Amino acid sequence: MKKIHDAPPEESGSAISQAVAETTQVVESLQQALAQMEEVLELVELAERQKIGDEREIESLRRALRQLHSRGRHEHHERHGREEQPAAEE
């Protein structure tokens, strides 16, 4: 009886060589994908740090604006005295 699954050595070597080559290509492709994902991660982390910095700057500007606004109202009341205050009800 003839064995069907046995291939000549050179055909068997070619199939294995082809499998090795294909596997190597897959590994290289995955390494490139990993490198790209690491770059994306770095960009996302940078964007997150910039966002946090921007939020801190915005909050600082809001505090300064509130202080200026509060100081302006205080100076306005000092200049105009009691004339702008509502009369007390009896």
C-alpha positions in Angstrom: 0.0 0.0 0.0 1.2 3.5 -0.9 1.5 6.2 1.8 -0.4 9.3 0.6 0.8 11.7 3.4 4.5 11.2 2.7 5.9 13.9 0.4 9.3 13.9 -1.2 11.9 15.5 1.0 12.4 18.6 -1.3 8.6 19.3 -1.3 8.4 18.8 2.5 11.4 21.2 3.0 9.8 23.8 0.7 6.5 23.7 2.7 8.4 24.1 6.0 10.6 26.9 4.5 7.4 28.6 3.3 5.8 28.2 6.7 8.9 29.7 8.4 9.0 32.6 5.9 5.3 33.3 6.4 5.6 33.1 10.2 8.6 35.5 10.1 6.5 37.9 8.0 3.7 37.7 10.6 6.2 38.3 13.5 7.7 41.3 11.6 4.2 42.7 10.9 3.2 42.3 14.6 6.4 44.0 15.7 5.6 46.9 13.4 2.1 47.1 14.7 3.4 47.1 18.3 5.8 49.9 17.5 3.0 51.9 16.0 0.8 51.2 19.0 3.6 52.4 21.3 3.8 55.6 19.3 0.1 56.1 19.6 0.3 55.5 23.3 3.0 58.1 23.7 0.9 60.6 21.7 -2.2 59.9 23.9 -0.1 60.3 27.1 1.3 63.6 25.8 -2.2 64.8 24.9 -3.4 63.8 28.4 -0.6 65.8 30.0 -1.3 68.8 27.9 -5.0 68.6 28.7 -4.2 68.5 32.4 -1.9 71.5 32.0 -4.5 73.4 30.0 -7.2 72.6 32.6 -4.9 74.0 35.4 -4.1 77.1 33.4 -7.9 77.7 32.7 -8.6 77.3 36.4 -5.8 79.7 37.3 -7.2 82.3 34.8 -10.7 81.8 36.2 -9.4 82.5 39.8 -7.6 85.6 38.6 -10.7 86.8 36.7 -12.8 86.3 39.8 -10.3 88.2 41.9 -10.3 91.1 39.5 -14.1 91.1 39.3 -14.4 90.9 43.1 -11.8 93.7 43.5 -13.6 95.8 40.9 -16.9 95.5 42.7 -15.2 96.3 46.0 -13.6 99.4 44.6 -16.8 100.5 43.0 -18.7 100.2 46.3 -15.9 102.2 48.1 -16.1 105.0 45.5 -19.9 105.3 45.5 -20.5 104.7 49.2 -23.9 103.8 50.4 -25.8 105.5 47.5 -26.1 102.2 45.6 -27.0 100.1 48.5 -30.8 99.4 48.8 -32.6 101.3 51.6 -33.3 99.2 54.7 -36.9 98.3 55.2 -38.6 99.3 58.5 
